[in-house]
Amino acid sequence: MVSASTGAMNALLGKLATLMGEEFSKLKNLRKEVKFISDELGSMKGTLEMLGDVDDLDPQTESWRDTLREMSYDIEDIIDDFMHHIGEKRKNSWFARKTARLLKELRARYRIANRIKEIKALVLETSARRQRYKFDIPSSSDVSIDPRLATLYENAANLVGIQAPMQEIVNWVNGEEKQLKVASVVGFGGLGKTTLVNEVYRSLKGDFDCSAFVSVSQKPDITKLIHSLLSELRSETSSQSCEFNVLLNTLREYLRHKRYFIIIDDIWNAEVWRVIKCAFPENDLGSRVIATTRIQDVAKACSSHHRDYILNMKPLSNEDSRRLFFSRIFGLEEACPHHLRDISLEILKKCGGLPLAIISISSMLASEGTQQKERWEHVRDSLSSGTNLTLNGVRQILNLSYIDLPCHLKTCLLYLGMYPEDYTIERFNLERQWIAEGFVSEENGQDGAEVAKNYFNEMVNRSLIQPVEFDNRGSVTRCRVHDMMLDLILHKSAKENFFTIIDDPQAITGMNYKARRLSTQAITGMDYKARRLSIRLDVGSNGRTILPRNISMSHVRTVMFFGRSENTPPLSEFKFLRVLFFDLDHARVDLIGLCNMYQLRYLWINCFCSYQLPTQIRVLQQLETLDLVSCSSVPSDIVYLSGLVHLNVDTWLPNGIGNLKSLRHLCRFDILVNSLYNIRSLRELTNLRYLIISCDYYAEDMDSRMDALRSSLESLCSLQCLFISLTGFIDGLVPLAPPSAPYRLERLIVSWKCRFSRVPSWMGELCNLRELQCTFCELLNDGVGILAELLFLTDLYLKVGRSIRETIIISGDGAFPALKRFKLRLSRASYLTFQAGAMPKLEMLKLMFNACALEQNRIAPTGIEHLLALEELHAEIDCDGIRESEKSSLESGLMSAINMHRNHPRVIIDLWDHN
């Protein structure tokens, strides 16, 4: 794998092994030279691994380490360049045979000899430098890690010490004043301000007409911030092309007659607040705004009116500190071994009551394989002395956690610094970028995608990243990097020369942390080499000139673009690029030169950019991810990209997709715009795991297309996630016969635009199904019985199109044994009956029904009290044409039914009509 500590050394040694294969045995001189290089690099790799465990090196050793690491990248580039000119790189045996044959030609021998000579000179010079200066390789005394946090932290999400301040803010929000009020939560980074207001937001947002939670950051784009507010409040994407005044007026008009609740997280500047507050109209409807900041003056500016409120965050009490610390390591304080009791309290004293510090240090200690007192003493002695924990103290704690990370997690964590502050990172994008960079390889029989998923989960469990969004199964889908952790990442990246941020000159003014962060002028004329670039553009940026012309960019492996610009720099210089990522607002992306990037593995362009793909891209044989959601057309030779794993293009595909044997993710495959031949060719994609099928209109030959689709789906036994967005009845999707191997399908999501007449019997064969969402015209008890036998089903969302003719009975005889979340849209909730023992693990029940169809004195389902694990009941009732008195009766009836439950679940009742 490629890593921050060893560079490309591991990958390089593997490629050198190919050069020493049997086909080269007759070329003894060449093989001898390559073996010498490989032996030298193998020794140097061991040295790099040792140096990677040492935090502080003397300047000479650090310089030599950096040179050695950069040399590994340079040598790999040389070999990759040679391989590219010789032939296919993926099939090593074929490469070796062709190379040996070509080496019989004088010109080819001369070329490879020069390349080997060039590599050997680099290795000898680097080796001689170490001998000349007699570098010392210090030993590391760091604590070894045995990661097992997934089992240790089942209760890690429990919040400690926020109950009192949370109740204080809740009481303030629920105050009787009708005027707009603003509260400020102020305190040092790491005290838990965001955690606190997020819990308040989650508990109260349902009481308001609309709500939003947005983060600001140190240098916010105000236009983008107002756009984010508007989008979240309206629960829909707004146009980003509007000017600031238009967006501001639109937002004010939207809020004018609504009771709103808004969180503005992490404000650094009072002037920024004065602009933001213009968006909040005084409408005397009891609206509330909460802001968080680290700066007292900013808090005073936000809450300047006499009716406003400022909450000063305080460190955790000794009792709460102990509870948080011990619960994360041992589950309970009483479970702490006696010999670790005193040393634990000493560590806690140095954490100063900061939740971030306590969580960071306890996560690291929990990952220890033993409970040896000496190791805990090492952690204690590594922390700063004194009870006053300063910013440097928290950084030191986070640094200690970083040092104890395995090498692969250090590398993956540093990569997060490529993203801007407060950026919401898509999990699957990040994992694919790690794979493309070579940070991830197969382990213990798991492929790279599974290993990358494990790495991400491990980082979540270690509290290295902040979860932002979860799927139905509780897995993190989007995340952010905590400010303090980002500070550490940037600091470490500067020391490791891992990546470089390039800003406009004005964009780096006032940065208060050390990082390899450079403006265009600062780069010009420098002895400058970066392997990864994160380019931040502003609205006034000229993207075409952001890169200095007198510096070669051929060695760069990753380029990410963020911000706003009308255009982007040419790509012709980026010869060895692996990852190319554009997240820009309405930029014209210049893809001229794309086909020169024969090492490109990952290309992602957001939906707001305009671009034109080259007419041919067959040369991009290393490409694994092609994610272009706004692509209008693709080159016809895309079907020859045999290594493509993830394909997301919202357009037709040329005939021949059956050639894409490596494909695992295929998004937005439209059966109307794609040819019948391609629909039939889907059956050849036997590695496919994730498939989105769509069709917005009905075609004359739809029957033949549906038959072809059904036949193809029968062959996709590796499929795990299937999303279907068709139109009308889809009963024809029934398989002709069960497959030879059990279905692996775990998620089946069918859009509301299409429906089954009844529950098809083949759904009972989906023995691995965990999530099901679909519409049935009719739901009978025999259909319920089919679904009830799905042993692993945890999430069920059903919509019944017609009036139900019989009571739906959920039996208590082993039905739905694993179900945790059940959402049901039907005409009457009273048609539903739960027997004793039904759905033993159900935690959340959401019912959507029509008040007009209710029977006299029968509002709620029968037997809710039998759902023993129920934590939340959510009722969404269409009250169109219902009087206010009848609405009150609805609420009372539901509350009476739920009050019979011994757990007293949380109740959410939404009454709405078309007005």
N, C-alpha and C positions, 0 to 999 in steps of 0.2 A: 504493500500500500504506500501511497504518497502520504507524508506526514509533515507537520511543522518542524519536528526535530531532525528527521533524517532526509528531508527533501524527497527526491525521486529515487533514492538509492535502492530501495527494494525492487521497484519496477525495473530499474536499470540492470540490476544483477540478473533478473529473469531474462531480459533481452540479450544480455551477453551470453547466457547459457545457450540460447538458440544459435548464436554465432559459433559456438564450440560443438555443435551437434555432429552426428556421425557423418553427415554429408560433407563436412569440412575436414575430415580426418586426413585426406590426401594432401591438403594444403597446409603442411606441417608448420611452416614459418608463420603463416597467418594465425593458425590455431594457437601457437606458442605465445604470440603477442597478445592475443585476446585473453588467454589464460592468465598471463601476468597482470593484465589490467583488472581482470575479475578478482584475482587474489588480493590485490592492493585495495580495491574498492570494498571487498568484503571486510578487510581489517578496519578500514576507515568507517564503515557502517557501524561496527561495534563501538568505535570511539564516539560517533555521533549519538548513539543510543545512551551511552553513559553521560555525555554532556547534556542530553535532553532532560536528565533527572536533576540537574544542578541549576539552581535559580540564579545565582550570582557568579559570574566568571570574570577573571581579570581581562582587561581590554585586548591583550594579544591573543589569548585563547578564544575569546569571543569572536574576534576578527577572523581567526583561522577556521573556526566552526562555520561562520557564515560563508566563507570562501568555499569550503568543502561542500556545503549544502548547495550553493549556487552552481558549483561544478557538476554536481549530479544532474541538475536540470539541464545544463548545457550539453552534457554528454548524451543524455536521453534524447534531446532535440536532434543531435547529430545522427544518432542511430535511427530515429524515426524518419528523418529526412532521407537517409539512405534506403531504409525499408520501403518508403513510399515510391522511390524511383525504381526499385527492384521489382516490386509486385505486391500481391495481397498479403497484408500483415496479420490477418486473423488466423490464417491456416499456417501454422509454423512449419509443418512438414513440407507443405507445398513451397513455402518461402525458401526453406533450406535447399530443396532440390533445384529450384530455379536459380538461386544464388550460386550454387556450386557449378551449374552449367554455364552461367554467365561469366563466372570467374575464369573459365578457360579462355575467354577472350582477353586480349592484352589490355584493352581500354578499361574493361571492368576490373581487372586485377589492379590496374593503376589507381582507379578511383577508390576502391575499398582500402588499398594500402595507404593512400593519403589520409583517409578518414581515420583509420586505426592509428596512424602516426600522430594525427592531431589529438586524438583522445589520449594516447600514451603521454604526450607532452604535457597535457593538462594534469594528468595524474602524478607524473614525476615531479612537476613543479610544486604541486600542493603537498606532496609527501616530503620533499626536500625542505620546504618552508618549516614544517613541524620540527624536522631534525635540527635546522639552524637555530631555532628559537627555544628548543627544549621545553615545549609547553607541558604544564602540569595538568593532569586530568584528575580533578578533585573527586573524592568519593561522595556518594549521596547517602544521607541518613534519613531520607524521607520515609514516611509510613507507607507500607504496602497496602494495596486496596484489594479487597475481595468483594466486588459489587453484588449485593443481594437486597437492594432497597425495595424491589417490587413486593417482596413478602413482608418487609419490615414496616412499611408505611401505609398500611391499609387505612389507618385513621389520620394520615398526615394532613388531610384537608381540614381537620377540625381547627377552628379558629380560637385563639386564646387571648384574653385580655381586651377584647373589643366590645364586650357586652355593655359596659357602663357608658363609654363614649357613643356607642351606637344608639343606645336608648336616649341619650341626651339630644342627638341630632334628630332622631325620629320624633321626639316630642316637639322639637322646634319646627320640623316640617309640618307636623299635624296641627300647629297652632291655628287659632281661629282667624288671624288677620287675613284679609282678602288681598292686601297689597302684595306686589312682588317683593320677595325677600331673598337676600343673598347671604349664604354662610361660607366662611373660609375655614379650611382645615390646614393648619400650618405646623411645620415641624421638619426636623432634620431628615435627610434621605435614609430610608431603611426603618423608619419608625412605624410604617404600616398605614400611611395616609390613604393610599390607593385601595388597599384591602378594606379599610373601614368604609369608605364612601361607596365602594362597589357593593358591599353587603347592604348598606342602606338603600342603594339604588335598586338592587334586586328585590328587596322586600316591599318597596313602596311604589315602584313605577306603575304597577297595575291600578293604582288609585288615581292616576292622572289621565287626561285626554291623550297626551303624547309625551314621549320621553326620549332622551339621548344621552350617551356617555362618550365624550371625545377627549383625546389627549392632545396637549399643546406642544410641548418640547421647548428647548432653548431658543431655536431660531425657526419659529413657525411660518408656514405659508398661509397667511390669513385667508386668502381666497379659497384655498383648498380646505381649510378648517371650516369655513362657513358652508362650503359645499357638502362636507361630511356631516355637519349638523343637519342640514336640510334633508339629505338622503336618509339619515337614520330616523329623523322625526317622521318622515313620510313613508318609511319602510319601502323605498324604491329608489333606484338610481336616477340622479338628476344630471342634466347636461353640465359638463365641465367647461363648456365654451363660453359661458356667460361672464360678463365683467363683474367686478366686485360689487359695485353699487346695485346692479340688477339682482345678484344673488342675495344681498343684504335686504333689499326691499321685498323680495319674494319670501324670504324667511320671516321677516316681521309681519307680513300680511298673513302668512300661514298660521302664525302664533296668536294673531290679534284676538281671536275669539275662542281661544283654547286655554285650559288649565294645563300648564306644562311643567315638567320636572327635568332639569338638565344638569349634568355633571361636567365641569370643565377641569380636567385633571392636569396637574403639573404646569402651572403658569410661572414663568420666570421674570416677567417684565410687566410693570404697571401700565405702560403705554399699550401693550398688547391687550390688556384687560379693557382699557377704555374704548378700544375699537370693538372688541367682542361684545361688550355690554350693549352696544347700539342695536344688536340683533334682538334684544329682549324687550318687548313692549310692556308697558304698565297697563294691565287690563282688569285689575281688581277681581281676578278669578281664583286667587289663592295659589299662584304659580310660585315655584321655588327653584333657585339655582344654587349649587354648591361648587366651590372652587377649592383646589388643593395647591399648595405652594410650599416652597422651602424658605421663603423670604417674608419676614414680618411686614415690611413696607408694602409688599404686594398684597398681602392679606388685608391690610388696612385699606388699600385702594379698592379692593374687591368688595369689602364690607364696610363702606364708608357711612351708610345711613344709620340712624339711631335704632331702627328696627332690625338691622342686620346683626350678624352673630359671628364671632371668631372662636374656634376651638383650637387650643394649643395642644398638640399631641405630646404625650409624655411617654417616657420609656416604660416598659412593663414592670410591674411590681416584682419583688423577689419571689413571691408565691407563683405568679403567672409565668415568670421566667423559668422557674423550676419545672412547672407543669409542661410548658412547651418543650423544654430541653429533654426531659426524661421521657415524655410520651413519644417523641420521635425516635428514641434509641431503644427504650425498654418497654414501652407501652404504658407503664405506670412508674411513679417515683419509687414506690415500694419495691419494685423489681430490680432496682439498681444494686449491684453487688456492694457489700460493705467496704471492700478495699478501694472502690472507685468513688465513694460518696464524697470525701473531702476534696479530692482532685476535681470532681465535677463542679462543686461549689466554687472553687477557685477559678475554673474556666468561665463559669457563669458571671462571676464578678467582673472579669475582664470584658465580657460581652456588653456590660453596661445597660442591659434591658432592651437592647435594640432587637426587634424580631428578626430582621434580616441577618444580623450577626449570629443570633442563636440558631436560626434555621440552617445557616451555612455550616457552622461548626458542628452542629449535631448531625447533619446529613453526612459529613465526612466521618465522624466518629462511628456512626451507625454502620458504615461500610467496612469497618475493621473486621478481620477474620477472628480476632481473639479479643480478650478483655484484659490484656496485660497492662499493668499499672504504668510500666516504663513508657509505653507508647502514648498513653494519655498525658503523662508528664511532659513528653516531647511536644505535644500539641500545646499544652499550657505554656511551656517555656518559649514557644515560637511566637506567642502573642505579645502585643505591646503591654507594658506594665502600667499600672494605675487604673483607677476606676472611671476616669473620663475618657470615653471612647470617641475619638475624633474621626474625621473623614479618613485620614490615613490609617487609623486603627481598623475601620471597617474594610478598607482596601487590603490591609494586611491579613485580615481574617479570610476574605475572599481569595486572596493570593495563596493562602495555605490550602484552601480547598482546591484551587487550581493545580498546585504542585502535586497533590495526591491523586489527581485524575490519571487514569491510564492514558497512554500516548494517543490512542485513537480518539478519545473524547476531548483531549486538549486541542487536537487539530480541528475537529468538528465544531468545538466551541469558538475557537478563534475565527472560523469562517463566518459566524453570525455577525461579526463586526463589519462585514461588507455591507450590511443593511443600515440605513439611516436610523437615527434615534427615534424611538416610538413607532417604528415601522411594524406593521402587522405581517408576520412572516407565514406564508402558507407552508404547512408541514411537508406536503408531497413535493413541492418545488425544492425545498431545502434538501430533502433526502436524495432526490435525483441529481442535484448539484454535487452533493458529496460523492455520489457514485461516479459522475462524470469526471470529477477531479482526481479520482483514484484513491480517495480516503477510505473507501469501503471495498472489501473483497469477500469472497465466499468464506464461510466459517462453519465448521461442524455440520457440513451437509446443507447449510442454508445458503440461498443465493444472495446476491448483493442487496436486493430490495428488502429481504427479510432482515438482513444484518443492519441495514440503515435504519429500519423501523426500530430495531432493538436499541441502537445507539440513541435515537431520539427519545425513546421511553426512559432510557437510563438518565438522560439529561433532565427530563421532567422530574423523575424521582429524586434526583439530587438537588432539586430546586435551583438549577442553573438557568432555567428559562421560565417565563411567566406564561401559563396557559391563558388563552384569550377566548377560545371557542372549542366546544366539544361536540362530538357526534352523539347519536342516540345511545351508543354503548359506553360512553364516558371517555373515549379516546380523544386526546388533544388533536385538533385539526389546524389550529392557528395559534401562534405564540408571539411574544415579544421578549426583548432582553431588558432586564432591570437596569436602571440607570447606573447603579453602582457596579454591576457586572459588566456593562458596556464600557465603563471607565477602565476597568481592569483589562478587558479584552483589547482595547485600543493601546493601552500601556504595554501589554505583552506583545502585541503585533508589531509595535515599533521596535522592540528589542529583537524580535525574531525575524524582522523584515518579511513578514508573512503577507501583508497586503498594504496597499497605499490608497489613500483617499485623495482624489483630485477635485478641488473646488474652484469656483471663480475666486479672484483675490478677495472680494468683499465677503465671501461666504465663510472665510475662516477667521475673521476678526473676532477677537474676544473668546476664542476657544480656551477653556480652562483646564484641559487635560493634555498630557503628553501623548502624541500619536504620530505615526508617519503620515501626516496630513499636509498636503502641499498645494500651493496654488500654481497656476501655469507659469507665472514669472519665476517662482522659486525653483521650478524644475529646470528651466532653461540653463544650459551651460554646466549642469551638475554631472558628476559621474553617477548616473542614475540608472538603476535597474530594479524593476518591480515585476513580480510574477502574477500579481492579481491587482486589478484596478477597480475601485468603486468611484464612479464619476458622478458628482452631484451638480446638476445644472439648475440655473435659476431662470426666471421668465425672460431676463435680458441676455441670457447666455447665447453665444454663437457656438453651437455644438460642433461645427466643422473645424473650429480653430482651438478647441479646448486642449488638444494634445500638442505638445511642442514638436515642431517639425524637425529639429536637429537631433532628436533622440529616437533610437530604434525601438520599436514596440514588438519586434518579432518574437521575443522571449516570453511575452505575456500569455498566461494560461486562462485567466478569467477576466471578463470585463462586464461590469454591471452599470447601467445607467438609471439614474433616478431624477425626479424633479420635472422641470418644464423647460422646453426648448423647441424651437421650430425645426431643428435639424440635428443630425448626428455626424460625428467624424467618419471619414472613409475607413473601411475595414481592411484595405489592401495590405497594411503593414502587419496585421496580426496573424502571422503565419502558423503559429503553434497553439492557437486558441482552442481550449476545451469547452468553456462555458461562455455563452453570450446571452445577456439578459437585458431587456429594455422595459422599464416601467416609467414611461414618460407620458405627459399630457399632450396629445395632439401634435406629436413630432412626426416629421418625415424621416423615416429610418432609411439610411443609405446602406443597401445590401450588396452594392457592387464590390466584388472581391470576396464574397462569401465562399465561392467555390475554390478559393485558394487555401481555405482552412481545412485541410484534409484530416486534421486531428479533432475537428469539432465533434463534440458528443451531445451538447445540450443547447437548444435554441428556444427562447421564450420571448414573445412580444405581446404586450397587453393589447386590449381591444380598442384603445384610444389612438394608437399609432397608425400611420399609413405607410405602406411599403409595397415593394414589388419583388417577388422571388425571382431568381434567375430562371431562364428557360430550361436549364438542366442542372440537376444537383446530384447526379449519380456518383460523382466523385467523393461525396461525403459519406464514405463507407463506414466511418466510425460513429456516425450520428445515432444516438439512442433515444433522445427526446426531441420531438418537434411539436411545440405547443403554440399555435397561431390561431387564436379564436376568431380573429377578424379577417382571416385570409379569404380572398375572393376566388383564388384558383391555385392549383399546385402543378408543378411540372409533371409531364407524363412519365418521366423516368423515376419518380418517387418510389415506384413499386420495386425498384432494384436496390433499395436501401435495406439490405438483408439483416443489418444489425439493429434496426429500429424497434424499440421496445414500447415507447409511449407516443401515440399520435393523436393530436387534438386539432382538427381543422374543420371549420364549419362550412364545408363545400363538398362538391362531388370529388370522387377519387377515380383516377384512370383505371381501366381494366387491368387486372393482374394483381390485385391485393393478396391473392393466395400465395404470392411469393414472399410475403412479409412474415416468415415463419417464426421470427423472434418476438412478434408483437404480443404484448400483454394488456395494453390499455388502448382501446379504440373508442374515441368519444365522437358523438354526433354523426353517426352513420345513418344517413337519410335514405330510406328504401325507395323514395320517390325519385330523387335526383341521381342516385347511383344506378348503374345498369343491372339488369337481371343477372347477367354473368357474374358481376361482383357480389350480388347477394348470395348466389350459389357458392361463390369462392370463399365466403366466410367460413364454411365448414373446414377449410384447410388450415385455419388459424388455431391449431389445437393447443397452443400455449396461452391463448387469450384468457385473462382473468377478469377484465373489467370492460363492459360493453354498454354503450348508450345507443339505442335504436330510436329513430325519430321519423315522423312523417306528418306534415301539417295539413295535407289535402288528400282527397280521394282520387285515385287514378282509375282509368278504365280497365287496366290490367292488374288491379290491386289483388285479385284472387291469386293470380300466378305469382305475384311478388310475395304474398303471404305464405303460399305453399313453399316457395324457395327459402324464405326466412325460417319457417318451421323446420324444414329439412336440415338447414345449416345449424340451427340451435341444438338439434338432437346430437350433433357431432362434437359440440363444445363442452365436453365433460370436465374440463379444467376451469370452467367459468365460475367465478365466485360472486361477482356483482353484475346484475343485469337491470338496466333502466330502460323502460319502454314508454315512449311518448308518441302514440299513434292516435288515430281518430276512429270513433265508432266501436263496434263490437269486435273483440279479438278472440272469440271462441276458437277460431281456426288455428290458434297458436298451440293447440293441444298436441303434444308429441304423439307420433304414431305408435311408439312402443317404448318401454323403459330402456335406458342405455345399458350397455354391457357392464359398466362400472357405476357405482352410486354417484348421484349428482353431488357436486361440490358446492353448489350455489348456496351462498350465505345471505345475500341481500337481493330481494326482488321488489323493485319499485316501479309501479305502473301509474302513469299520470291519470288525473281525473278526466281527461279528454276521452279516454278509452275505457272499456268495461267488459267484464265477463257476465254472461247471463246468470250463471250460478257458480258456486265454488267447484272448479274442475277436480276430478279425482286425482289427476297427476300431481296436484300440489301436495298430496300426502306422501309422495315419493321424494320430496325435497328434504331428506333426512338431516341435512346440515343447515337448514334455513334458520337464520337468526333475526331477520327483519323482513316484514312483509307489509306493503302498502298497495292497496288496489280497491277498485269499485266493483260491486256486484249489483246487478239489477234486482236480484232476489236473494235473500239470505234465509235459508231454512236450517233446521237443527241438524240434518244430515251433513250439510256443508260445514257447520260449526264443528261437528264431530271430526271431519277430515283435518281441519286446522288444529284442533285440540290435541292431536296425537303427534304434533311436531315437537320433539323433545327439547330442542335447543332454541326455540323461538322466544326471543326476549322483547321484541318490539312489534306491535301489530296495530295498523292504522287502516280501518275499513270504512267505506262509504256505501250505504245501501240506497239504491236509486229509487225504488218503489216503496209504497206502503207495505209494511210487514204484515203478513197474514196470520202468523202464529207467534206465540211467545218464544223468544230466544232463551234457551235454558243453558247456562254454563254449569255443567255437572261438577260434583265434587269428587268424582272417581278418577283422579289422576289427570284431569284435563288441564292443558296449558301449564305443565309443571315448571317451566322456566320463565314464563312471561313476567316482565317487570313494568312495561308501559303499554297501555291499551287505549287507543283513541277510536271512537265509533261515532259516525254521523248517520242518524236514522230519523224517522219521522217522530217517534215517541220514545222517550226514555223508559216509560213504564212497560214497554214490550220486553225489557231485559230482566232476567232473573238469575241471581247467583246462589247456588246451593252451598251448603256447608262443605268446606274443604276446597272450594273452587279457587283457581288461580292463586296458589299458596304463596307466591313470591311477588304478586302485583304491588307496585309501589305508587304508580300514578294512573289514574283513570280520568279520561277526558270524554265527555259526552256532548254531542252537538245535535240539537233537536229543535222542533218547531212548537212554540207555545200554543198555536191554534189547534194543533192535533191532540192536545192533552185530554185525557179522560177526567171525569169528575173525581176529585180527591185522589188521583193517581198521578203523581208528578215524577217521583224518583224511581229508579230501578228497585226491584225487590231483592233483599238479601245483601245490601252493601256491607252490613255488619259481619258477613262471612269472609270478607277480604281482609284477612288477618294482618297482612304486611302493608296495608294501604297507608300512604303518607300524605297524598294529595288528591283531592277531587276537584276537577275543573269542569264547570258546566257553561256551555256557550249556547244561549237560547235566542232564537229568532222571535222577537216580540212584535212584529209588524201587525198593527191593528189591535193590539192589546192595551187595555186601560191601565193607568198607574196603579190602581188598587189591585188589579190582577197580577201585576208584576211583583208587588209586595207578597202576594200569596205564593207566587212561584218560589221566591227566595225563602220564605218561611217553611214551605214544604220540603225543599231540599235540605235546609238546615235541620229540620226535625229528623229526616232520614239519617243524616250524617252524625247527628248527636247520639245515635244508638251505637256508634262504633266506639270500641273501647280505646282506640289509639287517638281519638279526636284529631283526625287528619286536617291538614290545612285545606280551606275551601276557597275556591275562586269562582265567582259567578259573573258572567258577562251577559248583560241583557242588551240587545241591539235591535234596531229596525232600519229600514232603508233610508230614513231621514237623518 
